[in-house]
Amino acid sequence: MSDLPLQGVTIVALEQAVAAPVATCRLADAGARVIKLERESGDFARTYDTAANGQSAYFAWANRGKESLTVDIKKTDDVKLVKRIIAKSDVFVQNLSVGAATRVGLGSETLRSEFPHLITCDISGYGEAGSYRDMKAYDLLIQAESGLVSISGPPGEYGRVGVSLVDISTGLSAALAINEALFARRRTGEGRAIKLSLFDVIADWMSVPLLQHEEHGSGPERVGLAHPSITPYGGFVSSDGVTIVISVQNDREWKAFTEQVLDRPDLTSHPKFATNPIRMQRRAEVDRMVQDFFSARTKMELVELLTDARIAFGVVNEMPAFAQHPALRRTRFESETGAIRMPAHPDSERRVNDDEVRIPRLGEHSSSIREEFSDVKS
């Protein structure tokens, strides 16, 4: 669409898996032309599963709107082709293992010296230096190494956060950094280097539990469906077996909750419960009191009470209910196996024409791209 903000920007992506594809997908959504470089066997994320109308759900979600060019970067001619494309592009993104792009002549420093306008974005697992430099890094491994799993879920056996949070957050961080670099280049005329690691991104997101640990000598306990430092803020079960998560975050909300929901005005200013720090000292007692109240009422009765008192709440939905959620907006993209419906772009004002955006088959654009750049001088 001609009115999208990154129209006219070209991005070359030597990418695989999830993090880098998420970054370039967001840029493609914004109108950038994204040329995805794939080996002859394809991005291995293509074979994760067959949940998206016969295709991998992750690949379909993170690669819409791109062009697929198959190359063999161990071949000199293909590296020359890639450089001819890069010479006419704005951004180069890669998330191969550390040093792999450099070994074939596509290292970021080399490319920026040849093409000073170029913005380069390198995504690694743990950074390009240090003892973890060559460690293989995937989402769940970083969830483990960063301590994320140690503060997530209920007490007992460790569990994975339910989506690839590390990969996705890194992809979004990369997209933001690339947009910043494009904006800066409007003033300076020069590209810049961006270097992100999965570990650094999630370490930033872990700032609050790390600060709490270093102040108090221990990190947040795993408390399941509850907030580690606010109560009542968590899941409580109605008489008909529905879990409702409520959030009482300040004294004003506590007053509304005790008086309009619990019908216990005596608790509002009670010295044992009046403020959140005091309630946290008696968390088990507070939670038990709330659960006893919920256990005597149905979901609909509780929803009405909470709504009237303007207490924040949400019902725990499993996937069937989420798929039918009234707030879920959908869009549709075409692919080699047919149309795939998925959640719409999070910006509700972003208008994407389904007929103009598709998920590329492996090498779908190889011939046209090779022809387009065949005579360009490096």
Secondary structure, DSSP 8 states (H G I E B T S, - for coil): -TTSTTTT-EEEEE--SSHHHHHHHHHHHTT-EEEEEE-TT--GGGGS--TBTTB-HHHHHH-TT-EEEE--TTSHHHHHHHHHHHHT-SEEEE-SSTTHHHHTT--HHHHHHH-TT-EEEEEESS-SSSTTTT----HHHHHHHTTGGGGSSSSSS----SS-HHHHHHHHHHHHHHHHHHHHHHHH----EEEEEHHHHHHHHTHHHHHHHHHHSS-----SSB-SS-SSEEEEE-TTS-EEEEE--SHHHHHHIIIIIS--GGGTT-TTTSSHHHHHHTHHHHHHHHHHHHHTS-HHHHHHHHHHTT-EEEE---HHHHHT-TT--EEEEB-TT--EEEE--SSTT----GGG-B---TTTTHHHHHHHTTT---
